[in-house]
């Protein structure tokens, strides 16, 4: 009888330990997701810098999810069709964040229980409410000055124009082989672009700004500039209109001159 009691007590203790282990793992996965993934991805909150991950565990194989989290660059080398389609849609490759195998499993486990699985009974967490940046003329002007470098960043980082072109009136330059940030903003939206500026997930950005991060005020000013660029249908449409009008006027003058010469002959 005593042995049976001890066995039952031990069995109950084991069950309690096993039951308690899942929330810990889930919490660890949530912490990793918030730190490494949430700047570009949501779970049920819509697309941002990357796709909404609601239901992703049911859509993709476990092996593919491990690959995209641990070594996304290998998917590029192997010309993975799913990865190629995502790059085409969002305009850039997911950076290699240096996440190890065990941490990748924790993130996948969290996705399974937080709405990432199509068959999950657990509701997805509500999307984090974002405070929209008001694109006032003053803030847009500040963002333009920071982008071009006419106003130095507070912590000494390089201006955006040192690398990126940006289709916007009064801004020219940048490396034309690198993404135009107007296009990037239109693909990533507010959440994705703000996440890219603050989380420094892209390797080149991390090297440049790791010790010289942007301040909240600088991020808001740049976001106002990006938002204003999206509000303009053509970006440089006003300038193009002036060129077109000038061209029409020039042709008109040439025609008028030709007709005048004919009349005086």
N, C-alpha and C positions, 0 to 999 in steps of 0.2 A: 504493500500500500504506500509506504513511504517513497519507494522508488518510483511508483507511478506518479505520485504528487510532484516529485522533483522533475521527472520527465515533462509533465504537463506545464510546470512552471517555466522550465527551460524553453519549451516549444513556444509558449506565449511570448516570452522575452524575445526570441528569435523573430517571430512575426512582427513584433513591435519595431524591432530594429530595421527589418526589411521595409516595413511600411513607411518608416521615417526617412529612408534613404532616397526615395523618389523626389520629395519636395526639395531636398538639398540639391540634388542634381538639377532639378528644374530651375531652382533659384540661381545656380551657377550658370546655367545656360542663358537665363534671362540677363544676368549681369554681363555676360560675354556679348549677347545680342545688342544690349543697350550701348556697350562700349565700342563694338567693332562694326555693327551692321545698321543701327538705327538712324545714322546720319543720311543713309540713302534708301533704306527699305522700311516699309511698315508691314504690319500683319492685319490686314483688313481696313487700312486707312487710305488705300489707293496708291498708285504709282508715285514715286518721287524721283530721286536720282537713278534708282533702279526699280525693278518690278515689285509690286505688292506680293508678299510671300504667303498670303492666305491660300491654303490648299496646296502649297508647293510640294509637301511631303507625299501627297497623293498623286501628283502629276509627274514627278521625277523619281528616278531610281535612287536608292540609298547611295550607291557608288557614285552616281553623277553629282549628287549633293555634296558628298565628301570632296570630290575633285574641284568643284567650283569654289568651295570654301578654302581648301588647303592650297591648291595649285591651279588657279584659273588660267595662268599663262600656258600650262600644258594643253589645256583644251584648245587654245589658239593654235599652238604648234600642230596638234592633231586634227585641226580643222573640224572640230565638233560642230555639227549643223545647228544644234539648239543654241550653243554659245554664240555662234556666228550670227544667228537671227537676233539674239539679244543685243549684241554689239551694234548691229545695223539699226535696231529700234532706238537704243538709248544713246548712241553716238560715241561710246568709248568702252574699253574693256574693264572689267572689274579688276582692281589692283590686287596683287598678292599681299595680303596683310600679315603673313607670317604666322598664321593660325595652325597649331599642331593638330594631330589626329584626335587626341582625347578631347580637346576643346571643340573640335568640329562636331564630334558625337554629342557633346552637351548642347550645342546650338541646335542640332537636328532634333534632339529629344525635346528641347523647349518648343521648337516649331510644331512638333507633333501634338503637343498639349496646349498650345496657345492659339489654335486656329490655323496652323500651318498645314494640318492634315485635312484632306477633303472630308474624311469621315470622323473628324474629331468632335466629341460631344462638348468640349470646353469652348465657350465663346471666346472670340478674339478680343483682346483688350481694346478699349476705345482709342481712336487716333488721338495723338497729343495735339491739343489746340495750339496753333501757331499764331503769334501776334504779327499781323501783316505790317510790313514796313510802308509808311506813307511816303510816296514819291513826290515830295515837295520840291519846288525849283531849287531851294537852298541845298537840300540834301543831294539832289541830282548833281549840282555843281560841285559839291564836295567829293562825291563819288568819282566824277570825271577827273578831278584834280588828283585824286589818289591813284586812279587807274593809270593815268599818263605819267605820274611821277612829279608833276609840278608842285604837288604837296607831298612831302615825305611821309612814309608810314611811321607811326609813333615809335615802333621798336626796330626800325631800320631795315625791314625787309624790302626786297626788290619790288618795283611796281609791276602790276599785271602786264602792262604793255611790253615789258622786257622780254616776255615770251609769247603772249597771246595777242592775235589781232582782234579787233572788235569793230563790227560794222555799226558806226554811230557818227553823226555829224561832228566834225571837229577832231576826230580821233583817227590817226593813221599810224601804220607801223606794225610791229610785232612779227613773229616768225610765221609766215604764211603756211608752213607745213604743220603747224599746231592748230588745234581746234579754235575757231572763232567763238568767243564766249557768248555772243548773241545767240548763235545756234545752240550752244550748250545749255544756255538758260531756257530756251524754248523747249528743249527736250527734258531737262531735269526739273524745271519748275522751281518755285520758291524753296521747298523743303530740300530738294536735292542740291541746289546750288549753295544754299546756306550751310548745308552739311559739309559740302566740299571745302568751303572756306574755313570752317571751324574745326573739322575733325582731321584734316590733313591726311586723308587715306591714300592719296596718289603719291607714289614714291618721289617724284621730282618736287612736288609741293612740300613734302615732308622734309626734304633736304634743305630747301630754301627757308622755310618758315618754322621749323621745329623749335628753334631758339628765339624766333622773332615773330610770334603769332600776331594775327590781326586783333585789334581791340574790338569790342562790341560796337562801338561807334563807327569804326571803319567798315565793319561788315555791313552795318545798316546803310551806310552811305553807298557802298558798292551795290548792294541789293536794290537800292532806289534807282541807281543808274541802269542796272539790268532790267528792272521792271519797266522803266521808261523806254528802253530800247524795244521791248516786246510790244509796247503800246503803239509804236510807230510801224506802219504797214511795211515800209520799205527801208527803214533805218536811215539811209541817206537819200530818201525819196525827194526831199526838198532840193537837194543839190542836183540830183538827176533832172528834176523838172526845170531848173535854171539852165542846165546844159542843153536840154532839149529845146527850150524856148530860144536860147541863143543861136542854136543851129538853124532853127526855122527862120529866125530873123536874118541870119547871114545868107541863107539861100534866097530869101526874098529880096535882099539887097542886090545880090548877083543878077537875079532875074530882072529887077527893075533897071539895073545898069545896062544890061543887054538890050532891053526894049528901048531905053533912051538913046543908045548908040544907033539903033536902027532908024529911029525917027529923025536924027540930025543928019543922016547920010543923004 
